[in-house]
């Protein structure tokens, strides 16, 4: 079986109705590789660059940042109250990243015990949940980091381990947007995964849009959550492989904006994301105010004569041919 056949079979398993035949998918694949030819040059002729990510023993700096974040959120929620002091005193004798109190007990267990003693056991679960959420944004599990222009990686970029985005092939309103990213000349995909063969094992993904001269890139929203360790790894891996190391900057820059190409079916991550998720992290050579564009206009992958719909990469005429009078079969 060729890679394309294997990929199509994987898509078959995930989507409700796969509208694409092997030759149609081969066609998409070839057009995608063509569109990314300049990016492939920067990747030394490869479609994927894979890094092994070690089960990082997180340094003191991370522990410090974790403690500060935990303390801030605790204070914001409980003010300078009895609860605040009880938890802070347990924290003083604990390592948060390792979840370990000096007695050998887990930090979370010790918090629960200390709060129960003061009759705050209801609040304990709330605080433990808060702790886990913050921890999720700091840890870096043993995994692989991938920089990719693989056409199938784009198609399946909307699904991961326990999360989906609007690009997902199952019920995504913008499934065609995934093809749209695969067919433009400026978008690249980065992700962390525990299994290189299984798209549903992706832990985290982030798109990048290149500047027209390919010397810089704007990174998009982090999915499914922000993670400072993943972010740092992503930036340094891109710096080491693709960009000029001498002039490299990584900074929030609102003067460099990203717009989708007008009729592209891509979802505009950069403009339409909720404001708390919105990011404008620019990396690469420093540059002036600029507008970057991304997302190809996907024409029906079947007949190539009308634009594809937003949620399926074919046009409405072809959709009718695929589903036809048997639509009831597809609903049940
Ligand atoms: Zn069509």
Boltz pocket constraint, residues with backbone or C-beta under 6 A from the ligand:
constraints:
  - pocket:
      binder: B
      contacts: [[A, 300], [A, 301], [A, 302], [A, 303], [A, 304], [A, 305], [A, 306], [A, 314], [A, 315], [A, 316], [A, 317], [A, 318], [A, 319]]
      max_distance: 6.0
